[in-house]
Amino acid sequence: MKKLFFLIPVVLFIWGVYFLYQRPEGDKVLSPRYIDYVDFPKKDIESEYFVTLKVGVVTKPYSENKNENIAEILRIIEQSASKQVDMKLIVFGEASLGLYNKGGDRKKYIQNIAEPLPGPLTRKLSLYAQKYNLYIASGLIEIKKKQYYNSLFVINPKGKIETVHRKMLLNDIDSANGIIKADSNYETFQIDVFKFGLALSNDLNEKWLYEKYKKEKIDALIYSHVSTEFSFLGRWLNCWPYSKMYNCWILGAGRYGTEEGVEYAGNVFISSPAGYLHYEEKPADNLFVYKIGK
């Protein structure tokens, strides 16, 4: 009996350690361990970096009307670039030309807001990218060969499309919207000495994509999403473990508002390679600006 009383706490301790440190993932899906959510990452200090880059991430409510969204995107770029003259990159969220969760005839609505790449939006953004010597990243629903993709593109300061990423890990709303799952794809590009990758929402958990970016040793990941939820503990500890797993900065741009009963919080964040979370909800002027470094 005494041995049994001794073994019970030992077994519970071993089970607790296993529970905290096991990685809850399948063959294709990447997830942090439970222990990763209670980390105490060191806050990044700008003076310790050899070089820095000023970047901005945007959150905004989206209109049902595509033209209204385009006008607001251009307004935010002009206002932000005028105030932040040394900003090199601005990132908008996923599916930025309309509502993500639209009721009624979803597929007809998607047809109305979708655009090709290049297309009307990229041509307008090209002028602003050249005017302000700025990289502009944004999500949109892309029409390509009569099929629809959830895509993320980057315009460079010369006004050209630098790169495009198409979403691979779809959710139920994507499927209801008639979005096609993209073939495996990953993209990298340079801004000064910083090497960037791209990801859309669930693709952050795509193990194949994670392994590609780890091999590429990217410095930062442009992460356009609809809404990323952070636990109270994660915000309290300023910890987001995905950055530590990827070992890079993650620049997260989302949206806010209510669409078909689904509420989007309006959070934007920039997290450091150590996993330190710089988080804002509905920031002033829709924009959160920060200097990343290496």
C-alpha positions in Angstrom: 0.0 0.0 0.0 2.8 2.4 0.8 4.4 1.7 -2.5 1.1 2.5 -4.2 0.9 5.9 -2.5 4.4 6.6 -3.6 3.8 5.5 -7.2 0.7 7.6 -7.7 2.4 11.1 -7.5 5.3 9.8 -9.6 2.9 8.6 -12.3 1.0 11.9 -12.2 4.2 13.8 -12.4 5.4 11.8 -15.4 2.0 12.2 -17.1 2.0 16.0 -16.4 5.5 16.4 -18.0 4.4 14.3 -21.0 1.2 16.4 -21.4 3.1 19.7 -21.3 5.9 18.7 -23.6 4.1 16.5 -26.2 3.5 18.1 -29.6 -0.2 17.8 -30.6 0.3 17.4 -34.3 -0.5 15.0 -37.1 1.6 14.1 -40.0 0.9 17.4 -41.8 -0.3 19.9 -39.2 2.1 21.7 -36.9 1.1 22.9 -33.4 3.0 24.3 -30.5 3.4 22.2 -27.3 1.4 23.2 -24.3 4.6 24.2 -22.5 5.4 26.7 -25.3 2.4 28.8 -24.3 3.8 29.5 -20.9 7.2 30.5 -22.0 8.8 33.7 -20.8 10.5 35.1 -24.0 13.0 37.8 -23.7 11.8 41.2 -25.1 13.7 42.3 -28.2 15.9 45.4 -27.8 16.4 47.6 -30.8 19.8 48.8 -29.8 21.1 45.1 -29.8 20.4 44.7 -33.5 22.9 45.3 -36.3 20.3 46.4 -38.7 16.5 47.2 -38.4 13.6 47.5 -40.8 10.4 49.5 -40.1 7.2 47.6 -41.0 3.5 48.1 -40.5 0.6 45.7 -40.1 -3.0 46.8 -40.7 -6.4 45.7 -39.3 -9.6 47.2 -40.5 -13.3 46.5 -40.9 -14.2 45.5 -44.4 -17.1 46.6 -46.5 -19.3 44.5 -48.6 -18.4 46.8 -51.5 -15.1 46.1 -53.2 -14.6 49.7 -54.4 -15.0 51.0 -50.9 -12.4 48.6 -49.6 -9.9 49.6 -52.3 -10.4 53.3 -51.5 -9.8 52.6 -47.8 -6.7 50.6 -48.5 -5.3 53.4 -50.6 -6.2 55.9 -47.9 -4.4 54.0 -45.2 -1.3 53.6 -47.4 -1.2 57.3 -48.2 -1.8 58.4 -44.6 0.6 55.9 -43.1 3.5 56.4 -45.6 3.2 60.1 -45.2 3.6 59.8 -41.5 6.1 56.9 -41.4 8.5 58.1 -44.1 11.1 55.4 -43.4 8.5 52.5 -43.4 9.6 49.9 -45.9 6.7 47.4 -45.8 2.9 47.6 -45.1 0.8 44.4 -44.7 -2.9 44.0 -45.1 -5.1 41.1 -44.1 -6.6 38.1 -45.8 -9.2 38.6 -48.6 -9.0 42.4 -48.3 -11.4 43.3 -51.1 -14.6 42.2 -49.3 -16.3 40.3 -46.6 -14.8 36.9 -45.8 -17.9 35.4 -44.2 -20.7 36.7 -46.5 -24.2 35.1 -46.3 -26.6 34.5 -49.2 -25.1 33.4 -52.5 -21.5 33.2 -51.4 -20.0 32.0 -54.7 -21.7 34.8 -56.6 -20.3 37.3 -54.1 -16.8 35.9 -54.4 -17.1 36.3 -58.2 -17.9 40.0 -57.7 -14.9 40.7 -55.5 -12.3 38.4 -57.1 -9.5 39.8 -59.3 -6.7 38.4 -61.3 -3.0 38.9 -60.6 -2.0 41.3 -62.0 -5.3 43.2 -62.0 -7.1 46.4 -61.1 -6.0 46.4 -57.4 -2.3 45.6 -58.2 -2.2 48.4 -60.8 -3.5 50.9 -58.3 -1.1 49.7 -55.6 1.8 49.8 -58.0 1.4 53.6 -58.2 1.5 53.9 -54.4 4.4 51.5 -54.0 6.5 53.6 -56.5 5.4 56.9 -55.0 6.4 55.9 -51.4 9.2 53.5 -52.2 7.2 50.9 -50.4 6.6 47.1 -50.4 2.8 46.4 -50.1 1.5 43.0 -49.1 -2.2 42.1 -49.2 -4.6 39.2 -49.4 -7.3 38.9 -52.0 -9.5 36.3 -53.7 -7.8 35.6 -56.9 -9.4 34.4 -60.1 -7.1 32.3 -62.2 -8.2 30.1 -65.1 -11.9 30.3 -64.0 -10.9 29.1 -60.5 -10.8 31.0 -57.2 -7.8 31.0 -54.8 -7.3 32.7 -51.5 -4.0 34.5 -52.3 -1.4 36.8 -50.8 0.8 39.0 -53.0 3.6 41.5 -52.6 4.1 44.6 -54.7 7.7 45.9 -54.7 8.8 49.6 -54.9 9.2 49.3 -58.7 5.5 48.7 -58.9 5.9 45.0 -59.9 4.4 41.9 -58.3 7.3 40.5 -56.3 5.7 37.2 -55.3 2.4 35.4 -54.7 1.4 32.8 -52.2 -1.8 30.7 -52.6 -3.6 29.2 -49.6 -3.1 25.4 -49.1 -4.8 24.6 -45.8 -8.4 25.7 -46.3 -11.2 26.0 -43.7 -15.0 25.5 -44.0 -15.6 29.1 -45.0 -13.0 28.9 -47.8 -14.7 25.8 -49.1 -18.2 27.4 -48.8 -16.9 30.4 -50.8 -15.8 28.1 -53.6 -12.1 28.5 -53.0 -9.7 26.0 -54.6 -7.0 24.4 -52.5 -3.6 25.5 -54.0 -0.8 23.1 -54.7 2.1 23.1 -52.3 3.9 26.5 -52.8 6.3 28.7 -50.8 7.9 32.0 -51.7 10.7 34.1 -50.4 12.0 37.6 -51.3 14.4 40.1 -49.9 14.0 43.6 -48.4 17.4 44.9 -47.8 19.2 42.1 -45.8 15.9 40.6 -44.5 14.6 37.4 -46.1 10.8 37.1 -46.1 8.3 34.3 -46.5 4.5 34.4 -46.9 1.7 32.5 -45.2 -2.1 32.8 -45.1 -4.1 31.9 -42.0 -4.1 28.1 -41.5 -1.0 27.7 -43.7 1.0 28.7 -40.6 0.2 25.2 -39.3 1.2 23.5 -42.6 4.1 21.3 -41.6 5.4 21.2 -45.2 5.5 25.0 -45.4 7.1 25.2 -42.0 9.9 22.9 -43.0 10.5 24.8 -46.2 10.8 28.1 -44.4 13.1 26.7 -41.7 15.4 25.4 -44.4 15.3 28.8 -46.2 16.2 30.5 -42.8 13.8 33.3 -43.3 14.1 36.4 -41.1 10.4 37.3 -41.2 7.1 35.8 -42.2 4.3 38.0 -43.7 1.2 36.5 -42.1 -2.2 37.8 -43.5 -5.1 36.3 -41.6 -8.7 36.9 -40.8 -8.4 36.7 -37.0 -5.9 35.1 -34.8 -7.0 34.5 -31.2 -4.6 34.9 -28.3 -5.3 33.4 -24.9 -5.3 35.6 -21.9 -2.1 33.8 -20.7 -0.3 34.3 -24.0 -1.1 38.1 -24.0 -0.2 38.4 -20.3 3.1 36.6 -20.8 3.6 38.4 -24.2 4.3 35.0 -25.7 3.4 33.6 -29.1 5.2 30.3 -29.7 5.0 30.1 -33.5 7.7 32.8 -33.9 10.0 30.7 -31.7 9.2 27.6 -33.7 9.8 29.3 -37.0 12.8 31.3 -35.5 11.7 34.4 -37.3 9.7 37.6 -36.9 6.0 37.1 -37.7 4.0 40.1 -39.0 0.3 39.4 -38.5 -2.4 41.6 -40.1 -6.1 40.8 -39.5 -9.6 42.4 -39.7 -12.4 43.4 -37.3 -16.1 43.6 -37.3 -19.0 41.1 -37.4 -19.8 39.0 -40.5 -22.7 36.6 -40.5 -22.6 36.4 -36.7 -18.8 35.8 -36.6 -16.9 38.5 -34.7 -13.4 39.4 -35.7 -11.4 41.0 -33.0 -9.3 43.4 -35.0 -5.9 42.2 -33.7 -2.6 42.9 -35.3 0.7 41.7 -33.9 4.4 41.5 -34.5 6.3 38.7 -32.7 10.0 38.3 -32.4 12.1 35.2 -33.1 12.3 34.6 -29.3 8.5 34.4 -29.3 7.9 37.8 -27.7 4.4 39.2 -28.7 3.8 42.8 -29.5 0.0 42.9 -29.8 -2.6 45.6 -30.4 -6.3 45.4 -30.9 -7.9 48.0 -33.2 -4.9 50.3 -33.2 -5.1 54.0 -34.0 -5.4 54.7 -37.7 -5.7 50.9 -38.3 -1.9 50.6 -38.3 0.6 49.1 -35.9 4.2 50.0 -36.8 7.3 48.4 -35.4 11.1 48.0 -36.2 12.2 44.4 -36.6 15.9 43.6 -36.5 18.7 41.1 -36.8 
